[in-house]
Amino acid sequence: RWIKFEEKVEDGGERWSAPHVPALPLHSLFQLRTCLQKGTMLLDLDANSFKEIIDKVLSGQPEEAELQPGLRQQLAALLLLQPRHQPTKSLLQLLTELGVSPCRGKRHGCPTGHPPVDSSLGQSEPRTQLSKTPLKEQLRNRFKKKVPQGAEAAHVAVGEVEFLEKPFAAFIRLRHGASLGSLAEVALPSRFLFILLGPPKANTYHEVGRAMATLLMDELFQRVARQAEHREDLIAGIEAFLDELIVLPPGKWDPSVRIPPPSCLPSPRRRTAVDPLDQQPHGNGDMAAAGDRARPGHPRSGEELERTGRLFGGLLRDIRRKAPWYGSDFSDALHPQCLSAVLYIYLATVTNAITFGGMLGDATANMQGVLESFLGTAFAGFIFCLFSGQPLTILSSTGPVLVFERLLFSFSQDHSLDYLEFRLWIGLWVAFFGVVLVATEASHLVRYFTRFTEEGFCALISLIFIYDSLKKMLSLADAFPINWQYRLDNVTSYSCTCNLRRLFNPILTCLTTLHPPSLRSMQPARLFLPPRTAQALEGLSRTQCLDRGGHLLGTSCQYVPDVTLISFLLFGGTFLSCTALKRFRSSRYFPVGVRKLVSDFAIILAILASCAVDAVLGLETPKLLVPSELKPTNPARGWIVFPFGANPWWVCLVSAVPAVLVTILIFMDQQITAVILNRREYKLQKGAGFHLDLLCVSLLMVVTSVTGLPWYVSATVISLAHMESLRKESATSAPGEHPKFLGIREQRLTGLAVFILMGVSVFMAPVLKHIPMPVLYGVFLHMGVAALNSIQLMDRVRLLLMPAKHQPDLAYLRHVPLRRVHLFTIIQLLCLALLWVLKSTTAAIIFPVMV
C-alpha cells in the first residue's frame, strides 16, 4: 500500500513493513508506458459500483484486443472476488490472536499491497463476492486515522492468471469519486483504477503495478491524471516523470535495502517552475493551503508596516485587521494544549516577577518590590492581552528598565528628589512620546530590522536567561555552603551548640564584686537555672537560639548538608526532563496521541516530577515564596503617587530629557520582540498589530507610573516560549511522513488566564510554597536554551566547529561561500560579545539602541 511512501506486508504476513521510498526497476516504467499505450483507457467514467466499472471495462475493449465471452466472464468473476486485507491491529488485538491461535502457518497467495491508495489482487478467504457496502472491518480500521482529510483511494490490481494468453490492461478514471464497497482497506471514495492481468511471467506484473502506484503518489502526475483528456496526456505525464528520474548504478547499492523517508520533501513548485498545471488546484489542497499559510503574519510581506500618510492611520488599520478575529481569539483557545501553556507560562512569569521584584527592591530601597512586581505584571499583562494586536506577547520587566530604575533612584537620592514623583513624570512623558510615535506611524521603521538585528537581540536575551539561571544556582553555594574540608575520620569533632554566655556576662560582672573568686569558675547556666531548664536550653534550635540572643558555636554551624547538591540535581533534572519530554513527540514509543499529550504537558510533568522528588527527600531546599499580604513593600509609600508636592515644579519639565531615552528603550525593545514573534516561519493567520501594541504599552506606562508599579515591555524569551507551547501540527500524517507544522494557536485566553493567576497568587501562597526554586531555575534554563536554538545563528556557530564533510546540507551553504558564512557569523559573535559587555555596565540602558 502507498500513502506517501511504500509499505509491504512482511514475509510472515502479519505486519506491515516500515514506510520507505519505493525503488523501481527502470524497465517496469517502460512496460507501464506500453500498457497505457495499448491497453483499455476510460476517462471520466460514470459508475457507482465496482461491478459496473468492470462491466464497462470489459465491454469497452478495442476490437483487436476484445476478449471472448467465456474469458470475459472468468475475468469478471475473478476481479469481483473479495480481496484479503491486512488490517492494522492494536497490540491488544495481536496478543488476543496469539492466545487464540499461537501457531499459524504462512499462507500462500496473499496479496502484497492493499488500499486505501493501492490494492493488489489476491485470493479471498473465504472466496466471497465483493460487498457493495463497506464492511465492519473497514469502518473500524485504525489505519484511517493516518489518512489525511479529503483523501481518495486508487486501486491497482495486478496478477497472473493461466486462462489468459496475452496481458489485459486497463486504466480507469471516474468522473466523481465513488465508494466501491469492500474493495478498499478503509472506506474512502475512489477515483483511479488500474488493472493488469496476464499469463505467468516472472514477477513482471507486480513491478508494473508498483510503478503505477508510485506514479499515482507523485503529486505532479496526479495533476496530469486528473486533467488528462486523451491517452497522450497520460503518456506525456510518464515522460515528465522519467525526465526527473534519478538512476542508481546497480553495483553501488543494495536493492534489498529500504530507503527511509526523508525529513522533508521538495514542493512541486520547486520541482517545476514552468508547468502551467502547477498553478491549478490539485489533490486535497494541502500544498495550496500550505502556501496560503506561509503568507500571513510576515511583517515584510503584509500591510502591517506600510505607511498610510494619515495620523493614526496605521493604528486604525491594525484595529480593522484584528477586530474580525476577536471572537475567535477566545473560541480557538478551547483545546487541552492551552491548559498546558497556561501552567507553563504562569510558573515562568511568577519566577520572573519574583526575580525582577527582588532586584528592583534592592535597587530602589523597596519602593518597588516583589508585591509591586506581582500586581504590575498581573494588571499590565491582563490589559495588554485583552486589547493588543498580538496577544501572544507576554509583558515583563527587562534588564535595561531595571538599570534605568537603579540610576534614577541613585540620582534622586543624590539630589534630594522624591523618586516616585520624579518617575511619575518620566512615565507620563514616555506615554506621550509613545502616542506621538503611534500617530506618526513610526513603527514602519521595523521593516529595516534585518536578521542580523533580530538574531543578535534574541541571542542576547536568551544568554541572559541562561546566565541568570546558572548564577542563581551558584549563589546557593553561599546560602547553603558545602564543607569542602569534611573528613570522615574527624566526624567526632564536628558539632554545633547554642552558646548563651552573652546573656549572663553582665550579671556575672556584677556578682564577682560581691562574692568570692570561686564563684567565677561556675557555669552561668547552672548558676541561675534549674537542671531541667539548663537541659532544655542545650536543645534549642538554631532559630530559637538566635531569637534569645545567643550565638552558634561549633565547626559545622555554617554548613547545610545535602541542600546544595540536591538543588543542583533538581535544577539539572528539570532541565533535562523538559528537553526530553518536549522531544517525546517524535519518539518511536507509544501511540501518537500519547506522545502529543506528553509533549504538550512536558514542562508541567517535569515540574511535578521534580517537586515529587523534593517532597520525598524532605530536605529544606529554597522554596518559591510569594507575598501573602496586599500592602506596599515599603511602608513609607502608598498605592497612588501624586504629581506635585514633594519635588520642585521644574521637575515635570526636566523629566522629558530622561523620558526620551526611556522611549527609545521601550520602542526598540517592544518592536524587536514583535518582529521576532511575527516571523513568517510561525505561519500566523491573524496578522500583527505593531501600532496597536505600542499604544497599549504607552498607555500602560501612565497607570503603572501613577500607582508606582514597575514598567513593562514585551519579554522576548517568555513570549517565544509561549508561542512554542502553542504550536499546531497536523493531526494525521501518512506512515513515514513527519507531522506538518500548521502554525500557532492564536488566541487571547492563555495570556489572560496566566495574568489572572498572577493576580490571585497572593492567595495561593500555601500551595506555591512547595515548589523548589531550583526547579523553576531549570525551567528558565530550558526557555533560554530553546530560544537560543530557534535562531539560525546557532546553526552557523556549529558550522564553525564542523569539518566540511560533516556539515549538514543547508540551503544557504549551496549559494553562499563557506568563508562568507563564517565571516558573517564571527562578526555577529563579536557584536554579541560587545553587547554583553555593554549590558554588564551602567551603560546597559542604551543597549537596545546599540542592537
C-alpha positions in Angstrom: 0.0 0.0 0.0 1.0 3.6 -0.5 0.0 6.9 1.0 3.2 8.9 0.7 5.6 6.0 0.8 5.5 2.3 0.1 4.7 -0.3 2.7 4.9 -4.0 2.2 3.4 -7.0 4.0 6.3 -8.8 5.6 7.0 -12.5 4.7 5.2 -13.6 7.8 2.0 -11.9 6.5 1.2 -10.5 10.0 2.6 -6.9 9.8 3.3 -4.0 7.5 6.8 -3.0 6.9 8.3 0.3 7.9 7.5 3.0 5.3 10.2 3.5 2.7 10.9 5.2 -0.6 10.0 2.9 -3.4 12.8 1.6 -5.6 11.6 0.7 -9.0 13.3 -1.2 -11.9 13.6 1.2 -14.8 12.2 -1.4 -17.2 8.9 -1.5 -15.2 8.2 2.1 -16.1 8.8 1.4 -19.8 6.4 -1.6 -19.6 3.8 0.6 -17.8 4.1 3.1 -20.6 3.4 0.3 -23.1 0.4 -0.9 -21.2 -1.1 2.6 -21.2 -0.4 3.0 -24.9 -2.1 -0.3 -25.9 -4.5 -1.1 -23.1 -8.0 0.0 -22.4 -8.4 3.6 -21.1 -11.6 5.1 -19.8 -11.5 8.7 -18.7 -14.4 10.4 -16.8 -16.3 7.1 -16.5 -19.8 7.4 -14.8 -20.1 4.4 -12.5 -21.2 3.9 -8.9 -20.1 0.4 -8.1 -17.1 -1.8 -8.9 -19.2 -4.3 -10.8 -20.5 -1.6 -13.1 -16.9 -0.5 -13.7 -15.8 -4.0 -14.6 -18.7 -4.5 -17.0 -17.9 -1.2 -18.8 -14.2 -2.0 -18.9 -14.7 -5.5 -20.4 -17.3 -4.2 -22.9 -15.3 -1.2 -23.9 -12.2 -3.0 -25.3 -10.9 -2.2 -28.8 -11.9 -4.8 -31.4 -8.3 -6.1 -31.9 -8.0 -6.8 -28.2 -11.5 -7.9 -27.4 -11.8 -11.0 -25.2 -14.0 -13.9 -25.9 -17.3 -14.1 -23.9 -16.0 -17.0 -21.8 -12.8 -15.3 -20.9 -14.7 -12.1 -20.1 -16.9 -14.0 -17.6 -13.9 -15.6 -15.9 -12.1 -12.3 -15.7 -15.2 -10.5 -14.2 -15.7 -13.3 -11.7 -12.0 -13.1 -10.6 -12.0 -9.3 -10.3 -15.2 -9.3 -8.2 -13.8 -11.6 -5.6 -13.4 -10.1 -2.1 -9.7 -9.2 -1.7 -7.9 -10.2 1.6 -6.8 -7.2 3.5 -4.0 -6.9 6.1 -5.7 -4.7 8.8 -3.7 -2.5 11.1 -4.2 -4.1 14.6 -3.5 -2.8 18.1 -1.2 -4.5 20.4 -4.1 -5.9 22.4 -5.6 -7.4 19.3 -2.4 -9.1 18.4 -1.9 -10.5 21.8 -5.5 -11.8 21.8 -5.0 -13.5 18.4 -1.7 -15.0 19.6 -3.5 -16.6 22.5 -6.3 -18.0 20.4 -4.0 -19.2 17.6 -0.4 -19.3 18.7 0.8 -21.5 15.7 -0.4 -20.0 12.5 1.3 -21.2 9.3 2.3 -19.0 6.4 -0.4 -18.6 3.8 0.4 -18.6 0.2 -1.2 -16.4 -2.4 -1.5 -13.4 -0.1 -1.6 -10.0 -1.7 1.4 -7.8 -1.3 -0.5 -4.5 -1.2 -3.9 -3.1 -0.3 -5.9 0.1 -0.4 -6.6 2.9 0.6 -4.2 4.0 -2.1 -3.4 0.9 -3.9 -4.7 -2.7 -3.8 -3.3 -5.8 -5.4 -5.3 -8.7 -6.5 -5.3 -11.7 -4.2 -7.4 -14.7 -3.2 -10.1 -14.1 -0.6 -10.6 -16.2 2.4 -13.2 -17.4 2.0 -13.7 -16.7 -1.7 -16.8 -14.5 -1.3 -18.1 -11.9 -3.7 -17.1 -8.2 -3.2 -19.6 -6.4 -1.0 -21.4 -3.4 -2.3 -21.2 -1.7 1.1 -18.2 -1.2 3.4 -17.5 -4.0 5.9 -17.3 -3.5 9.7 -13.6 -4.1 9.5 -13.2 -1.2 7.1 -15.2 1.2 9.3 -13.3 0.2 12.4 -9.8 0.1 10.8 -7.5 2.2 13.0 -5.4 2.9 9.9 -7.9 5.5 8.8 -6.5 7.9 11.4 -3.4 8.1 9.2 -5.2 9.1 6.1 -5.5 12.9 5.5 -8.8 14.6 5.3 -10.3 14.7 1.8 -8.1 11.8 0.5 -9.3 9.5 -2.2 -8.2 5.9 -2.9 -6.7 4.5 -6.0 -6.7 0.7 -6.7 -4.0 -1.2 -8.6 -5.0 -4.9 -9.3 -2.2 -7.0 -10.8 -1.7 -10.7 -11.0 -1.1 -13.8 -13.1 -3.9 -16.0 -14.5 -3.5 -19.1 -16.6 -6.6 -18.7 -18.7 -5.3 -15.6 -20.4 -2.9 -15.9 -23.4 -1.9 -12.2 -23.5 -1.9 -9.4 -20.9 -5.1 -7.5 -20.2 -4.5 -3.9 -19.1 -7.0 -1.1 -18.2 -6.7 2.4 -16.7 -10.0 3.9 -15.4 -10.6 7.4 -14.1 -14.1 8.0 -12.6 -15.8 11.3 -13.2 -16.7 11.6 -9.5 -15.1 9.7 -6.6 -17.3 6.8 -5.6 -17.3 4.3 -2.7 -16.6 0.9 -4.1 -17.9 -1.2 -1.2 -15.4 -3.5 0.5 -12.7 -3.1 -2.2 -10.5 -0.7 -0.1 -8.8 -1.4 3.2 -10.7 1.6 4.7 -13.9 3.2 3.5 -12.8 6.0 1.1 -14.1 7.3 -2.2 -12.1 6.0 -5.2 -11.3 7.7 -8.5 -8.5 5.8 -10.2 -8.2 2.1 -11.0 -5.5 0.2 -12.9 -5.8 -3.5 -13.8 -3.1 -5.7 -15.3 -3.6 -9.4 -15.6 -1.8 -11.8 -17.9 -0.2 -15.2 -18.2 2.6 -16.3 -15.8 5.7 -14.2 -16.4 8.4 -13.9 -13.6 7.2 -11.1 -11.3 6.8 -8.6 -14.2 3.2 -7.6 -13.4 4.0 -7.0 -9.8 6.7 -4.5 -10.6 4.5 -2.8 -13.2 1.8 -2.4 -10.5 4.3 -0.9 -8.1 5.4 1.5 -10.8 1.7 2.6 -11.4 1.1 3.1 -7.7 4.3 5.1 -7.3 3.2 7.3 -10.2 -0.2 7.9 -8.7 1.5 9.0 -5.5 3.5 11.6 -7.3 1.8 15.0 -7.0 2.7 16.2 -10.4 1.5 13.0 -12.1 -1.7 13.2 -10.1 -2.4 16.6 -11.6 -1.8 15.2 -15.1 -4.0 12.2 -14.4 -6.9 14.3 -13.1 -6.8 16.7 -16.0 -5.9 14.4 -18.9 -8.4 14.3 -21.8 -6.6 11.8 -24.0 -4.3 8.9 -23.8 -1.4 11.1 -25.0 -1.7 13.3 -21.9 -1.0 10.4 -19.6 1.9 9.3 -21.7 3.3 12.8 -21.5 2.9 12.7 -17.7 5.0 9.5 -17.6 7.6 11.1 -19.9 7.8 14.1 -17.5 8.2 11.6 -14.6 11.1 9.9 -16.5 12.7 13.2 -17.1 13.1 13.7 -13.3 14.1 10.1 -12.7 17.5 9.5 -11.0 19.1 6.2 -11.7 21.3 4.4 -9.1 24.1 2.2 -10.6 23.3 -1.5 -9.8 26.7 -2.2 -8.3 26.8 0.7 -5.9 23.8 0.0 -3.7 21.8 -2.9 -2.4 18.3 -3.1 -3.8 17.1 -5.0 -0.8 17.9 -2.1 1.5 14.8 0.1 2.1 15.5 3.8 1.8 13.9 5.6 4.9 11.7 8.6 4.2 13.4 12.0 4.2 12.6 14.5 6.9 11.3 17.0 4.3 10.2 16.7 0.6 10.6 19.3 -2.2 7.4 21.0 -3.1 6.0 20.7 -6.7 6.7 24.4 -7.2 10.4 23.8 -6.7 10.4 20.7 -8.9 8.9 22.6 -11.9 8.6 26.3 -12.3 7.2 26.3 -15.8 4.4 23.7 -15.7 1.1 25.5 -16.1 -0.6 22.8 -14.2 1.4 24.0 -11.2 -1.0 26.9 -10.9 -4.1 24.7 -10.7 -5.6 23.3 -7.5 -5.0 19.7 -7.1 -5.5 16.7 -4.7 -6.9 17.7 -1.4 -5.3 21.2 -1.5 -2.6 20.5 1.0 0.2 22.3 -0.9 -2.0 25.3 -1.8 -3.1 25.6 1.8 0.5 25.4 3.0 1.4 28.2 0.6 -1.5 30.3 1.8 -0.5 29.8 5.4 3.0 31.0 4.7 1.9 34.4 3.6 0.1 36.0 6.5 1.9 37.3 9.5 5.2 38.2 7.8 5.9 41.8 8.7 7.7 42.4 5.4 5.1 40.9 3.1 1.8 42.2 4.6 0.4 45.7 5.0 1.2 45.9 8.7 4.2 48.2 8.2 3.1 50.2 5.2 2.5 53.9 5.8 -0.9 55.4 5.2 0.2 59.0 5.4 -2.6 59.9 7.9 -2.4 60.5 11.6 -3.1 57.2 13.4 -3.7 55.6 10.0 -1.6 52.5 11.0 -3.4 52.2 14.3 -6.8 52.3 12.7 -5.7 49.7 10.1 -4.5 47.4 12.9 -7.8 47.7 14.7 -9.7 46.9 11.5 -7.5 43.9 10.8 -7.8 42.5 14.3 -11.5 43.2 15.0 -12.9 40.3 12.9 -10.7 37.8 14.7 -11.6 39.0 18.2 -14.3 36.4 18.8 -12.1 33.5 17.5 -9.4 34.7 19.8 -11.4 33.1 22.6 -13.0 30.2 20.9 -9.7 29.0 19.4 -8.4 28.5 23.0 -10.7 25.6 23.7 -8.0 23.0 23.4 -6.2 20.9 26.1 -2.9 22.3 24.7 -3.8 25.7 26.0 -4.1 24.4 29.6 -0.5 23.2 29.4 0.6 26.6 28.0 -1.2 28.5 30.8 0.5 26.5 33.6 3.9 26.6 31.9 3.9 30.3 31.2 2.4 31.1 34.6 5.2 29.4 36.5 7.8 31.1 34.2 6.1 34.5 34.8 5.9 34.0 38.5 9.6 33.2 38.7 10.5 36.2 36.5 8.3 38.5 38.6 10.0 37.3 41.9 13.4 37.7 40.4 12.9 41.2 39.0 10.9 42.2 42.0 13.7 41.3 44.3 16.3 43.1 42.2 14.0 46.2 42.0 13.6 46.1 45.8 17.4 46.1 46.2 17.8 48.9 43.6 15.1 51.2 45.0 15.1 50.6 48.7 11.9 48.6 48.4 10.0 51.4 46.8 9.2 48.7 44.2 9.4 45.1 45.4 8.0 41.7 44.8 4.4 42.5 45.6 4.5 45.5 43.2 6.1 43.3 40.6 3.2 40.7 41.0 0.4 43.3 40.9 2.0 45.2 38.0 2.6 42.1 35.9 -0.9 40.9 36.5 -2.6 44.2 35.6 -0.4 45.2 32.7 -0.4 41.7 31.2 -4.1 41.3 31.5 -4.9 44.6 29.8 -2.3 44.0 27.1 -3.7 40.5 26.3 -7.2 41.9 26.2 -6.6 44.8 23.8 -3.3 44.3 22.0 -2.7 43.4 18.4 -0.5 40.4 19.2 -1.9 38.8 22.4 0.6 36.0 22.4 3.2 38.6 23.7 4.0 38.3 27.4 4.9 41.5 29.2 7.6 41.6 31.8 10.2 43.9 33.4 13.5 43.8 31.4 17.2 44.3 32.2 17.5 47.8 30.7 14.5 49.0 32.6 16.0 47.7 35.8 19.3 49.5 35.1 17.4 52.8 34.5 15.4 52.4 37.7 18.7 51.9 39.6 20.2 55.0 38.0 17.1 57.1 38.5 16.9 56.1 42.2 20.5 57.0 42.8 20.1 60.3 41.0 17.0 61.1 43.1 18.8 60.3 46.4 21.9 62.4 45.4 19.8 65.4 44.6 17.2 65.1 47.3 14.3 64.4 44.9 11.3 62.2 45.5 12.0 59.1 43.5 8.4 58.0 42.8 7.2 61.5 41.8 10.2 62.0 39.5 9.5 58.6 38.0 5.8 59.5 37.5 6.6 62.5 35.3 9.1 60.4 33.3 6.4 57.8 32.7 3.9 60.4 31.6 6.3 61.9 29.1 7.2 58.4 27.8 3.5 57.7 27.3 3.1 61.0 25.4 6.1 60.3 23.2 4.7 56.7 22.6 1.4 58.1 21.4 3.2 60.5 19.1 5.2 57.6 17.6 1.9 55.7 17.1 0.3 58.8 15.5 3.2 59.3 13.1 3.4 55.5 12.2 7.0 55.3 13.4 6.6 51.5 13.6 7.2 51.3 9.8 10.9 51.6 10.7 10.6 48.0 11.8 10.8 46.9 8.2 14.5 47.9 8.3 15.3 45.4 11.1 17.4 42.6 9.5 18.0 39.0 10.5 21.3 40.3 11.9 19.5 42.6 14.4 16.8 40.1 15.3 19.2 37.3 16.0 21.6 39.5 18.0 18.8 40.7 20.2 17.2 37.2 20.7 20.6 35.6 21.4 21.5 38.3 24.0 18.2 37.9 25.8 18.5 34.1 25.7 22.0 34.2 27.0 20.9 36.5 29.9 18.2 33.9 30.8 20.8 31.1 30.8 23.4 33.2 32.7 20.9 34.3 35.3 19.6 30.8 36.0 23.1 29.5 36.4 24.1 32.5 38.6 21.1 31.9 40.8 22.1 28.3 41.3 25.7 29.1 42.0 24.6 31.6 44.7 23.0 28.7 46.6 26.6 27.7 47.5 26.8 30.9 49.5 23.4 30.5 51.2 23.9 26.7 51.8 27.7 26.2 51.8 29.4 22.9 51.4 32.0 21.8 53.9 34.9 21.0 51.5 37.2 20.2 54.4 34.9 17.5 55.7 36.8 14.3 56.6 35.0 11.1 57.8 37.8 10.4 60.3 37.1 13.7 62.1 33.4 13.2 62.4 33.6 13.3 66.3 34.9 16.8 66.2 32.0 18.2 64.2 29.4 19.8 66.4 27.2 22.9 66.8 25.8 24.2 70.1 23.9 27.2 71.3 26.0 29.5 73.5 24.1 31.8 75.8 27.1 33.1 77.7 26.5 36.6 76.4 23.2 36.8 78.3 24.9 36.1 81.7 28.2 38.0 81.3 26.8 41.4 82.6 25.2 39.6 85.6 28.5 37.8 86.3 30.4 41.0 86.3 28.2 42.4 88.9 28.3 39.3 91.1 32.1 39.0 91.1 32.3 42.1 93.1 30.1 40.7 95.9 31.1 37.0 96.1 34.4 35.2 96.5 36.6 34.3 93.4 35.4 30.7 93.5 32.2 31.9 92.0 33.8 32.8 88.7 34.5 29.2 87.9 30.8 28.2 88.0 28.8 27.7 84.7 26.4 30.6 84.1 23.5 28.4 83.0 24.0 26.2 86.1 24.2 29.1 88.4 20.9 30.8 87.5 18.8 27.9 86.1 17.5 24.6 87.5 18.9 21.5 85.8 15.8 20.8 83.6 15.8 24.3 82.2 19.5 24.0 81.5 19.0 20.8 79.6 16.2 22.5 77.6 18.5 25.3 76.6 21.1 22.9 75.4 18.5 21.5 72.9 17.4 24.8 71.5 17.0 25.0 67.7 19.0 27.4 65.6 16.1 29.9 65.3 15.3 29.7 69.0 18.9 30.2 70.0 19.2 33.3 67.8 15.9 34.7 68.9 17.0 34.5 72.6 20.2 36.5 71.8 22.6 33.5 71.8 25.0 32.5 69.1 26.0 29.3 67.5 29.3 27.7 68.4 31.0 24.8 66.6 32.7 23.6 63.4 29.6 22.6 61.5 27.2 25.5 62.2 27.6 27.3 58.9 27.1 24.2 56.7 23.8 22.8 55.4 24.3 19.2 54.4 22.8 17.9 51.1 20.8 21.0 50.2 23.2 22.4 47.5 23.7 19.0 46.0 20.0 18.1 45.7 19.3 21.7 44.4 21.7 21.2 41.6 20.2 17.7 40.9 16.7 19.2 40.8 18.0 22.0 38.5 19.7 19.7 36.0 16.9 17.1 36.2 14.2 19.6 35.5 16.1 21.0 32.5 16.8 17.5 31.1 13.3 16.4 31.7 11.8 19.4 29.9 14.1 18.9 26.9 13.5 15.1 26.7 9.7 15.3 27.2 9.4 18.1 24.6 11.2 15.8 22.1 9.0 12.9 23.0 6.5 13.9 20.3 8.9 12.5 17.7 9.7 9.3 19.7 9.2 5.8 18.4 7.4 4.7 21.5 3.7 4.7 22.4 0.8 5.8 20.1 0.9 9.3 18.6 -1.9 10.6 20.9 0.1 9.7 24.0 3.3 11.3 22.5 1.5 14.5 21.7 -0.1 14.7 25.2 3.2 14.1 26.9 4.9 16.7 24.7 2.2 19.3 25.2 2.4 18.9 29.0 6.2 18.4 29.1 7.1 21.3 31.3 4.3 20.7 33.8 5.2 17.0 34.0 8.9 17.8 34.6 8.0 20.3 37.3 5.6 17.9 39.1 8.2 15.1 38.9 10.9 17.3 40.4 8.6 18.6 43.1 7.7 15.0 44.0 11.3 14.1 44.3 11.9 17.1 46.6 8.9 16.2 48.7 10.0 12.6 49.1 13.6 13.6 50.2 12.2 16.2 52.6 15.2 18.5 52.5 14.9 22.2 53.2 15.6 23.3 49.7 14.8 27.0 48.9 11.1 27.3 48.0 9.0 29.7 46.0 7.9 32.5 48.3 5.1 34.9 47.1 3.7 37.8 49.1 0.8 36.9 51.3 -0.4 40.5 52.1 -1.6 43.3 49.8 0.4 46.2 51.2 3.3 48.1 49.7 6.7 46.6 50.3 7.9 50.0 51.7 5.5 51.3 54.4 6.6 54.9 53.6 4.8 54.9 50.2 1.1 54.5 49.2 -0.6 53.0 46.2 -1.1 56.3 44.4 1.8 58.7 43.5 0.8 62.4 43.4 2.4 64.5 40.7 3.1 67.6 42.9 4.2 68.4 46.4 7.4 66.6 47.0 9.6 67.9 44.2 10.1 71.4 42.7 7.8 72.4 39.8 10.5 72.3 37.2 11.0 68.6 37.6 8.0 67.9 35.4 9.7 69.7 32.6 13.2 68.3 33.1 11.7 64.8 33.2 11.3 65.0 29.4 15.0 64.5 28.9 15.4 61.0 30.5 11.9 60.2 29.1 13.4 60.4 25.5 15.9 57.8 26.4 13.3 55.5 28.0 11.1 56.0 25.0 13.8 54.8 22.7 14.5 51.9 25.0 10.8 50.9 25.1 10.3 51.3 21.4 13.3 49.2 20.4 12.7 46.5 23.0 9.0 46.2 22.1 9.3 46.3 18.3 12.3 44.0 18.0 10.4 41.4 20.1 7.3 42.0 17.9 9.3 41.4 14.7 10.7 38.1 16.2 7.3 36.9 17.2 5.7 37.7 13.8 8.2 35.9 11.7 6.9 34.2 8.6 8.0 30.7 9.7 5.4 30.9 12.5 2.6 31.0 9.9 0.4 33.4 11.9 -3.0 33.7 10.3 -4.4 36.8 12.1 -1.7 39.3 11.3 0.3 41.6 13.5 -0.5 44.8 15.3 2.7 46.8 15.7 1.0 50.2 16.2 -1.7 48.8 18.5 0.8 47.0 20.7 2.9 50.1 21.1 -0.2 52.2 22.0 -1.1 49.6 24.7 2.4 49.7 26.2 2.4 53.5 26.2 -0.9 53.8 27.9 0.0 51.2 30.5 3.0 53.4 31.3 0.6 56.0 32.7 -1.2 53.6 35.0 2.0 51.9 36.3 3.7 55.3 36.9 0.7 56.7 38.8 0.5 53.5 41.0 4.2 53.2 41.5 4.4 49.8 39.8 7.2 48.6 37.5 7.3 49.5 33.8 6.6 46.6 31.4 7.5 45.8 27.9 7.5 42.6 25.7 9.6 39.8 27.2 11.3 38.0 24.2 12.2 34.6 25.7 8.9 34.1 27.6 6.9 35.2 24.6 8.8 32.8 22.4 8.2 30.0 25.0 4.5 31.0 24.9 4.3 30.6 21.1 6.3 27.3 21.1 3.9 25.9 23.7 1.0 26.6 21.3 2.4 25.0 18.1 -0.1 23.2 15.9 0.8 20.2 13.9 -1.2 18.1 11.5 -3.4 15.5 13.3 -2.9 12.9 10.6 0.3 12.0 8.9 1.0 9.2 6.5 3.3 6.4 7.6 6.8 7.7 7.3 5.7 11.3 7.0 6.6 13.7 9.7 3.7 15.8 11.1 3.4 19.2 9.4 3.7 22.4 11.3 0.5 24.2 10.8 1.1 27.4 12.7 0.5 28.8 16.2 -2.8 28.5 18.1 -3.5 32.2 18.1 -5.8 33.3 20.9 -6.0 35.6 23.9 -7.3 33.3 26.6 -4.0 31.7 27.6 -2.4 35.1 28.3 -5.5 36.3 30.2 -5.5 33.1 32.3 -1.8 33.5 33.1 -2.2 37.0 34.4 -5.4 36.3 36.3 -3.4 33.5 38.1 -0.7 36.0 38.7 -3.2 38.3 40.4 -4.5 35.6 42.7 -1.1 34.2 43.5 -1.2 36.1 46.8 -3.9 33.8 47.9 -2.2 30.7 46.5 0.9 31.1 48.7 0.2 27.9 50.7 0.4 25.8 47.5 3.2 27.6 45.7 5.5 27.4 48.7 6.0 23.7 47.9 7.7 24.4 44.6 11.5 24.5 44.9 13.3 27.4 43.3 15.9 25.2 41.6 13.1 23.6 39.7 12.0 27.0 38.3 15.5 27.9 37.5 15.7 24.7 35.5 12.6 25.8 33.6 14.4 29.2 33.0 17.4 27.4 31.6 15.2 25.4 29.3 13.5 28.5 28.0 16.8 30.2 27.3 18.3 27.2 25.5 15.1 26.7 23.5 15.0 30.3 22.4 18.7 30.2 21.5 18.3 27.1 19.4 15.4 28.6 17.5 17.7 31.1 15.7 19.9 30.4 12.7 23.0 31.9 14.5 23.4 28.7 16.5 23.4 26.6 13.3 26.2 28.7 11.9 28.1 28.6 15.1 28.1 24.8 14.9 29.4 25.0 11.4 32.5 26.8 12.7 33.3 23.6 14.6 32.5 21.1 11.9 34.7 19.8 9.1 33.3 20.4 5.7 32.4 16.8 5.0 30.3 16.6 8.2 28.3 19.8 7.6 24.6 19.4 7.0 23.1 20.2 3.6 21.7 23.7 4.5 20.2 25.8 1.8 22.4 28.9 2.2 25.5 26.7 2.0 24.6 25.9 -1.6 24.6 29.5 -2.6 27.0 31.4 -0.3 30.7 30.6 0.0 31.5 29.0 3.3 34.1 31.7 4.2 31.5 34.4 3.8 29.2 32.4 6.1 31.9 32.1 8.7 32.8 35.8 8.4 29.2 36.8 8.9 28.9 34.5 12.0 32.1 35.8 13.5 31.0 39.5 13.1 27.7 38.6 14.7 29.5 36.9 17.6 31.8 39.9 18.1 28.8 42.3 18.2 27.1 39.9 20.6 30.1 40.0 22.9 30.2 43.8 22.7 26.5 43.9 23.7 27.2 41.6 26.6 30.0 43.8 27.9 27.8 46.8 27.4 24.9 45.3 29.3 27.2 44.5 32.2 28.0 48.2 32.8 25.9 51.2 33.8 25.6 51.9 30.1 23.2 49.0 29.7 20.3 51.4 29.4 21.3 52.1 25.8 21.9 48.6 24.7 18.6 48.3 22.6 19.8 51.3 20.7 23.1 49.6 20.1 21.3 46.5 18.8 
